[in-house]
Each structure stands twice: as C-alpha cells, then as structure tokens.
Amino acid sequence: QVQLVESGGGLVQSGGSLTLSCAASGSIFRINAMGWYRQAPGKQRELVARVISGGSKNYADSVKGRFTISRDITKNTVYLQMNSLKPEDTAVYYCNVVSGYDPYWGQGTQVTVSS
C-alpha cells in the first residue's frame, strides 16, 4: 500500500498564491506518474497537472501559465505552485500517484479562492 499525505490548502484572495504538497510513503514500487486533480461542487473530478516518470508535464488549459507542478524524486513528493488564483479554482484538490500500474489518491485538501 501507498500512503499519500497532502498539505497546503486553504483560503486565499483572488490573485493570491498557494503551494500544495503531497508526500508518498509505504510500499512504493516504481512511480510512473504524480499529479493533482480537483473537484468542485457539482462537477466531475478533473486533471489539473501531472508529471510522468520521464519528466514530461501536462496541464489543464485553465491553469496553464498560472500553475506549476514539480517533484522531488528523493522525497517521493510532488508540489503544485498555484499563482494568480481565481474564484473558479475553488475545489478540493486531490493528489494522485501511480505506483507500478496502481493509482493511489490522497484524502483531498480544500482550496478556496475568494473574490
């Protein structure tokens, strides 16, 4: 089993910044991808950003230029730097790690952006 511990969510004003972090521990096989998803009330969970094992990164169009995903392989930790936050970024953010072929999810951290 892989455990994920997220931190860094909170309340911020529009235009502000937050950094999320997610540390993976436990029976980690090869990590093939680390990323962040989010789910707003009444909406489906969506990909925000992801980094795969080779280092390639993908971003949702809505966050390109504002969010940056990074990882520390030595710490099995992934970060999401969120700048220029907008009210529409308000959601529960979930960390996702693919170890081998198995996906694991964090418990979620709330990000609220006030206008």
C-alpha positions as CSV (number, residue, x, y, z in Angstrom):
1,Q,0.0,0.0,0.0
2,V,1.0,3.6,-0.7
3,Q,0.0,6.4,1.6
4,L,-0.3,10.0,0.4
5,V,-0.2,13.0,2.8
6,E,-1.3,16.3,1.3
7,S,-0.8,19.7,2.7
8,G,-1.0,23.4,1.8
9,G,-4.7,24.1,1.0
10,G,-6.5,27.0,2.5
11,L,-8.4,30.2,1.9
12,V,-6.8,32.9,-0.3
13,Q,-8.0,36.0,-2.1
14,S,-8.3,36.2,-5.8
15,G,-4.8,36.8,-7.4
16,G,-3.1,35.1,-4.5
17,S,-0.9,32.1,-4.4
18,L,-0.8,28.7,-2.6
19,T,1.5,25.7,-2.8
20,L,0.2,22.2,-2.3
21,S,2.5,19.3,-1.5
22,C,1.9,15.6,-1.4
23,A,4.3,13.1,0.1
24,A,4.1,9.4,-0.8
25,S,5.2,6.6,1.5
26,G,4.8,2.9,2.1
27,S,5.2,0.1,-0.4
28,I,6.3,2.2,-3.3
29,F,7.1,0.4,-6.5
30,R,8.2,2.4,-9.5
31,I,6.3,5.7,-9.5
32,N,5.2,6.3,-13.1
33,A,3.2,9.5,-12.5
34,M,2.4,12.0,-9.9
35,G,-0.2,14.6,-10.3
36,W,-3.1,16.8,-9.0
37,Y,-6.8,16.6,-9.7
38,R,-9.6,18.8,-8.4
39,Q,-13.3,18.5,-7.9
40,A,-15.6,21.5,-7.5
41,P,-19.1,21.1,-6.1
42,G,-21.4,19.6,-8.6
43,K,-18.6,18.9,-11.1
44,Q,-16.6,15.9,-12.1
45,R,-13.0,15.4,-10.9
46,E,-10.6,16.8,-13.5
47,L,-6.9,16.7,-14.1
48,V,-5.1,19.8,-13.1
49,A,-1.4,18.9,-13.7
50,R,0.6,15.7,-13.9
51,V,4.3,14.8,-14.3
52,I,5.2,11.4,-15.6
53,S,8.3,9.3,-14.9
54,G,10.3,10.8,-17.8
55,G,9.7,14.3,-16.5
56,S,7.0,15.3,-19.1
57,K,4.3,17.6,-17.7
58,N,0.7,18.1,-18.6
59,Y,-1.6,20.9,-17.5
60,A,-5.2,21.6,-17.9
61,D,-5.7,24.5,-20.3
62,S,-7.4,26.5,-17.5
63,V,-4.3,26.6,-15.4
64,K,-1.5,26.9,-18.0
65,G,0.7,29.8,-17.2
66,R,-0.5,30.1,-13.6
67,F,0.2,26.7,-12.0
68,T,3.5,24.8,-11.9
69,I,3.9,21.2,-11.0
70,S,7.2,19.9,-9.7
71,R,8.5,16.8,-7.9
72,D,11.3,15.8,-5.6
73,I,12.1,12.2,-6.5
74,T,14.4,11.7,-3.5
75,K,11.4,12.5,-1.2
76,N,8.6,11.0,-3.4
77,T,6.9,14.3,-3.1
78,V,5.0,16.3,-5.7
79,Y,4.2,20.0,-5.4
80,L,1.7,22.3,-7.1
81,Q,2.6,26.0,-7.1
82,M,-0.6,27.9,-7.8
83,N,-0.3,31.6,-8.7
84,S,-2.9,34.2,-9.9
85,L,-5.6,32.1,-8.3
86,K,-9.2,32.7,-9.4
87,P,-12.5,32.0,-7.7
88,E,-13.1,29.3,-10.3
89,D,-10.1,27.5,-8.9
90,T,-12.0,26.7,-5.8
91,A,-12.2,23.0,-5.3
92,V,-11.0,20.0,-3.3
93,Y,-7.6,19.1,-4.7
94,Y,-6.5,15.5,-4.8
95,C,-3.0,14.1,-5.1
96,N,-2.7,11.1,-7.4
97,V,0.3,8.8,-7.6
98,V,0.6,5.8,-10.0
99,S,2.9,3.2,-8.5
100,G,3.5,0.5,-11.0
101,Y,0.1,0.2,-12.6
102,D,-1.8,1.1,-9.4
103,P,-3.3,4.5,-8.8
104,Y,-3.4,6.0,-5.3
105,W,-5.3,9.0,-4.1
106,G,-4.8,11.4,-1.3
107,Q,-7.6,12.5,1.1
108,G,-8.0,15.8,-0.6
109,T,-7.3,19.4,0.5
110,Q,-9.7,22.3,0.2
111,V,-8.6,25.3,-1.8
112,T,-11.0,28.3,-1.6
113,V,-10.4,31.5,-3.6
114,S,-12.5,34.5,-2.5
115,S,-13.3,37.3,-5.0
